[in-house]
C-alpha cells in the first residue's frame, strides 16, 4: 500500500508567513487547495522547503494537524521529522501527531557529518522508534555528507521499517546503483525537480517536488507521463519548465519557490531569517518567465 501511495508526485510544501512573521494559515490553505486541484499525489509537510529549522515545536505540531485537516480524504500526507540529534528525532517520532500520516520523511543528519556507519545507525535507531514507515532523505548539498548507495541499500535490506528514499544527491550513477540493486518493495523517488524526468526513465517511481507548490499541474503531468512511458509528452513538459527550475534554485530554496508563489498571489514573499527574499534582479527574471508561461 505505502509503495503505491509514494508513486507519482509529492510536494514539499512551503510554510507561508505574514508580514509579522507568524504562520499564515490562510495562505497555507490556499496552497494546499492549489496543489490538490493541480493533481498532486501526496503532500509532504515540514520538509526542509517548509523552513522547519525556524519553526517552534508548537508550530510544527499545529502545521501537521492543519495539513491533515485540509488534505483529509483527498491526498495522503507525509510528515518531515529529521535532525542531527538522533535522540531528539526519536523523541519527536514518539510525541508528534502522526496517526494520519502515511510515512515520515527524515533528512540525513546535517552539520555533524557522520560516517556511513553513523548514518546507518542513526536511521536504524529512528526506524525502531517510528510508528510510521521511514523515507530516507539524502541531500548532501544541505547536509554536508552524501549517503552512499551502499548505505542506502544496506538500510533498505536490513531495516524493515525503512521503505523508501528521496534521493537528491544529483549523482546519476549513484541513483542507478540504488535502483539496480534495491529490494523489489523499496521505493526510490527523486528529490531534484530538474533531474526527475531522467531519473524516472532510469527507474525511479516519482518525485518529491519543490516546484509543484506552484507548477503543480505541469510537474504532475510530466511525472505521470514518464511513469507511463510517454516520454515525448514528458520531454515537452520538462523543457517547458526547465528555465523555471533554474530560476527557482538560483539563490536559495525556498526563497525561489516563494517568489513564484508571491507573484501568483498564493502567499506573501515573507521568510524567517536567515532566509531572505531573492534579489530584485532574480525576482524580475521570474516575473518575465511567468509572463511567457501564462
C-alpha positions as CSV (number, residue, x, y, z in Angstrom):
1,X,0.0,0.0,0.0
2,X,2.7,2.5,1.0
3,X,4.6,1.8,-2.2
4,X,1.6,2.7,-4.3
5,X,1.0,5.9,-2.3
6,X,4.5,7.1,-2.8
7,X,4.4,6.6,-6.6
8,X,3.9,9.8,-8.6
9,X,4.4,13.4,-7.4
10,X,4.6,14.6,-3.9
11,X,5.1,18.3,-3.0
12,X,7.4,19.5,-0.2
13,X,5.0,22.3,0.8
14,X,6.2,25.7,1.9
15,X,5.3,27.4,5.2
16,X,3.8,30.8,4.4
17,X,4.4,33.7,6.8
18,X,2.7,37.0,7.4
19,X,4.5,40.4,7.5
20,X,4.7,40.0,11.3
21,X,6.5,36.6,10.9
22,X,3.6,34.4,12.0
23,X,2.5,31.3,10.1
24,X,-0.1,32.4,7.5
25,X,-2.7,29.6,7.7
26,X,-5.0,31.3,5.2
27,X,-2.2,31.2,2.6
28,X,-1.3,27.6,3.5
29,X,-4.9,26.5,3.0
30,X,-4.8,28.3,-0.4
31,X,-1.6,26.5,-1.4
32,X,-2.9,23.1,-0.2
33,X,-6.1,23.6,-2.3
34,X,-3.9,24.7,-5.3
35,X,-1.7,21.6,-5.2
36,X,-4.7,19.2,-4.7
37,X,-6.6,20.8,-7.6
38,X,-3.4,20.6,-9.7
39,X,-3.3,16.8,-9.3
40,X,-0.6,16.2,-6.7
41,X,-0.4,12.6,-5.4
42,X,0.6,13.4,-1.8
43,X,1.8,16.3,0.4
44,X,5.0,16.4,2.4
45,X,4.5,18.7,5.5
46,X,7.6,20.0,7.3
47,X,10.1,19.2,4.7
48,X,13.2,21.4,4.5
49,X,11.3,23.6,2.0
50,X,9.0,24.4,4.8
51,X,11.7,26.3,6.7
52,X,11.4,23.8,9.5
53,X,14.6,24.9,11.3
54,X,12.9,28.2,12.1
55,X,9.7,26.7,13.4
56,X,9.0,26.1,17.1
57,X,7.9,22.7,18.3
58,X,4.4,24.0,18.9
59,X,4.2,25.5,15.4
60,X,5.3,22.2,13.9
61,X,2.5,20.3,15.6
62,X,0.0,22.9,14.6
63,X,1.1,22.7,11.0
64,X,0.9,18.9,10.9
65,X,-2.6,19.0,12.3
66,X,-3.7,21.8,9.9
67,X,-2.3,19.9,6.9
68,X,-4.0,16.7,7.9
69,X,-7.3,18.5,8.3
70,X,-7.2,20.3,4.9
71,X,-5.9,17.3,3.0
72,X,-8.2,14.7,4.6
73,X,-10.0,12.5,2.2
74,X,-8.2,14.0,-0.8
75,X,-4.5,13.2,-0.7
76,X,-2.1,11.4,1.7
77,X,0.3,13.3,3.9
78,X,3.9,12.5,4.7
79,X,5.5,14.3,7.7
80,X,9.1,15.5,7.8
81,X,10.9,14.8,11.0
82,X,14.7,14.9,10.9
83,X,17.6,16.4,12.8
84,X,21.3,15.9,13.6
85,X,20.4,14.7,17.1
86,X,19.2,11.1,16.9
87,X,17.7,11.1,20.4
88,X,15.7,14.2,19.6
89,X,14.3,12.7,16.4
90,X,13.3,9.5,18.2
91,X,11.5,11.6,20.9
92,X,9.7,13.6,18.3
93,X,8.6,10.5,16.4
94,X,7.1,9.2,19.7
95,X,5.3,12.5,20.5
96,X,4.2,14.1,17.2
97,X,0.7,13.5,16.0
98,X,1.3,11.0,13.2
99,X,-1.8,8.9,13.2
100,X,-3.0,10.4,9.9
101,X,0.5,10.3,8.2
102,X,1.3,7.6,5.7
103,X,5.1,7.9,6.4
104,X,7.9,10.0,7.8
105,X,10.5,11.7,5.6
106,X,13.7,12.0,7.6
107,X,16.6,14.1,6.3
108,X,20.1,12.7,6.9
109,X,21.8,14.3,9.9
110,X,23.4,17.7,8.9
111,X,26.3,19.7,10.3
112,X,28.0,16.8,12.3
113,X,28.8,14.9,9.1
114,X,28.6,11.3,10.4
115,X,30.4,8.4,8.8
116,X,28.5,5.9,6.6
117,X,28.2,3.7,9.7
118,X,26.9,6.6,11.7
119,X,24.3,7.3,9.1
120,X,23.2,3.6,9.1
121,X,23.0,3.6,12.9
122,X,21.1,6.9,13.0
123,X,18.4,5.6,10.6
124,X,18.3,2.2,12.3
125,X,17.6,3.9,15.6
126,X,14.9,6.2,14.4
127,X,13.2,3.5,12.4
128,X,12.9,1.4,15.6
129,X,11.2,4.4,17.3
130,X,8.9,5.4,14.5
131,X,5.2,4.4,14.4
132,X,5.2,5.0,10.7
133,X,7.4,3.8,7.8
134,X,10.5,5.9,7.2
135,X,11.6,7.5,4.0
136,X,15.3,8.3,3.9
137,X,16.3,11.7,2.5
138,X,19.7,12.1,1.0
139,X,20.5,15.7,0.2
140,X,24.3,16.3,0.6
141,X,24.1,19.9,-0.7
142,X,22.3,20.7,2.5
143,X,23.6,18.2,5.0
144,X,27.3,18.2,4.1
145,X,27.5,14.4,3.8
146,X,26.5,12.1,1.0
147,X,24.8,8.9,2.0
148,X,26.3,6.3,-0.3
149,X,24.4,3.9,-2.5
150,X,25.8,1.1,-0.3
151,X,24.4,2.6,2.9
152,X,21.0,3.3,1.4
153,X,20.9,-0.3,0.1
154,X,22.0,-1.7,3.5
155,X,19.2,0.2,5.2
156,X,16.7,-0.9,2.6
157,X,17.7,-4.6,3.1
158,X,18.3,-4.7,6.8
159,X,15.7,-2.3,8.5
160,X,12.2,-3.4,7.9
161,X,10.5,-0.1,8.7
162,X,12.5,1.8,6.1
163,X,10.5,1.7,2.9
164,X,11.9,4.4,0.5
165,X,14.5,7.0,-0.2
166,X,14.2,10.6,-1.5
167,X,17.5,10.8,-3.4
168,X,18.7,14.3,-4.1
169,X,22.4,13.8,-4.5
170,X,22.3,14.7,-8.1
171,X,24.7,11.8,-8.8
172,X,23.0,9.8,-11.6
173,X,25.5,6.9,-11.3
174,X,24.7,6.6,-7.6
175,X,21.0,6.8,-8.3
176,X,21.2,4.0,-10.8
177,X,23.2,1.8,-8.4
178,X,20.4,2.1,-5.9
179,X,17.6,1.4,-8.4
180,X,19.5,-1.6,-9.9
181,X,20.2,-3.2,-6.5
182,X,17.3,-2.3,-4.3
183,X,14.7,-4.8,-2.9
184,X,11.6,-5.0,-5.0
185,X,9.4,-3.3,-2.5
186,X,11.8,-0.4,-1.8
187,X,10.7,2.9,-3.4
188,X,13.2,5.4,-4.9
189,X,11.9,8.9,-5.6
190,X,13.7,11.9,-7.0
191,X,14.4,15.0,-4.9
192,X,15.6,17.1,-7.9
193,X,12.9,18.7,-10.0
194,X,15.3,19.3,-12.9
195,X,16.6,15.7,-13.0
196,X,13.3,13.9,-12.2
197,X,12.4,13.0,-15.8
198,X,15.8,11.4,-16.4
199,X,15.6,9.6,-13.1
200,X,12.2,8.2,-13.7
201,X,13.4,7.0,-17.1
202,X,16.1,5.1,-15.1
203,X,13.6,3.5,-12.8
204,X,12.6,6.0,-10.0
205,X,9.0,5.9,-9.1
206,X,8.3,9.6,-8.8
207,X,9.4,13.0,-7.4
208,X,9.0,14.9,-4.2
209,X,9.0,18.4,-5.7
210,X,9.6,21.9,-4.7
211,X,8.3,23.4,-7.9
212,X,5.0,21.6,-7.6
213,X,4.0,24.2,-4.9
214,X,3.2,26.4,-7.9
215,X,3.7,24.4,-11.2
216,X,1.6,21.6,-9.9
217,X,-0.3,20.6,-12.9
218,X,2.6,20.5,-15.4
219,X,5.0,18.7,-13.0
220,X,2.4,16.1,-12.0
221,X,1.6,15.6,-15.7
222,X,5.3,15.3,-16.6
223,X,5.9,12.6,-13.9
224,X,2.7,10.7,-14.8
225,X,3.7,10.7,-18.5
226,X,7.2,9.4,-17.7
227,X,5.9,6.7,-15.4
228,X,3.5,5.7,-18.3
229,X,6.5,5.6,-20.7
230,X,5.0,8.5,-22.7
231,X,8.4,10.2,-22.9
232,X,7.7,12.5,-25.8
233,X,4.9,14.2,-23.8
234,X,7.1,14.2,-20.7
235,X,10.0,15.8,-22.5
236,X,7.9,18.6,-23.8
237,X,6.8,19.4,-20.3
238,X,10.4,19.1,-19.0
239,X,11.7,21.7,-21.5
240,X,8.7,23.9,-20.9
241,X,9.7,24.1,-17.2
242,X,13.5,23.8,-17.3
243,X,14.2,27.6,-17.1
244,X,11.7,27.9,-14.2
245,X,13.7,25.2,-12.3
246,X,16.9,27.1,-12.8
247,X,15.3,30.3,-11.6
248,X,13.8,28.5,-8.6
249,X,17.1,27.3,-7.2
250,X,19.4,30.1,-8.4
251,X,19.8,31.7,-5.0
252,X,18.0,29.7,-2.3
253,X,15.2,27.3,-1.6
254,X,12.5,28.1,-0.5
255,X,13.2,31.8,-1.5
256,X,12.9,30.9,-5.2
257,X,9.6,29.0,-5.0
258,X,8.1,31.6,-2.7
259,X,9.0,34.3,-5.3
260,X,6.8,32.3,-7.8
261,X,4.0,31.9,-5.3
262,X,4.1,35.5,-4.3
263,X,3.8,36.6,-8.0
264,X,0.8,34.3,-8.3
265,X,-0.8,35.7,-5.2
266,X,-0.8,32.4,-3.3
267,X,1.4,33.6,-0.4
268,X,3.4,36.6,0.7
269,X,7.1,36.8,0.0
270,X,7.9,36.5,3.7
271,X,10.6,34.5,5.5
272,X,12.3,33.9,8.8
273,X,15.9,34.7,9.0
274,X,18.4,33.6,7.9
275,X,16.4,33.1,4.7
276,X,15.6,36.3,2.8
277,X,13.8,37.0,-0.5
278,X,15.5,36.6,-3.8
279,X,17.3,39.6,-5.2
280,X,15.3,42.1,-7.2
281,X,17.1,41.1,-10.4
282,X,16.1,37.4,-9.9
283,X,12.6,38.5,-9.0
284,X,12.3,40.4,-12.3
285,X,13.6,37.3,-14.2
286,X,10.9,35.2,-12.5
287,X,8.3,37.8,-13.4
288,X,9.4,37.8,-17.0
289,X,9.3,34.0,-17.2
290,X,5.8,33.9,-15.7
291,X,4.6,36.3,-18.4
292,X,5.6,33.7,-21.1
293,X,4.2,30.8,-19.0
294,X,0.8,32.3,-18.5
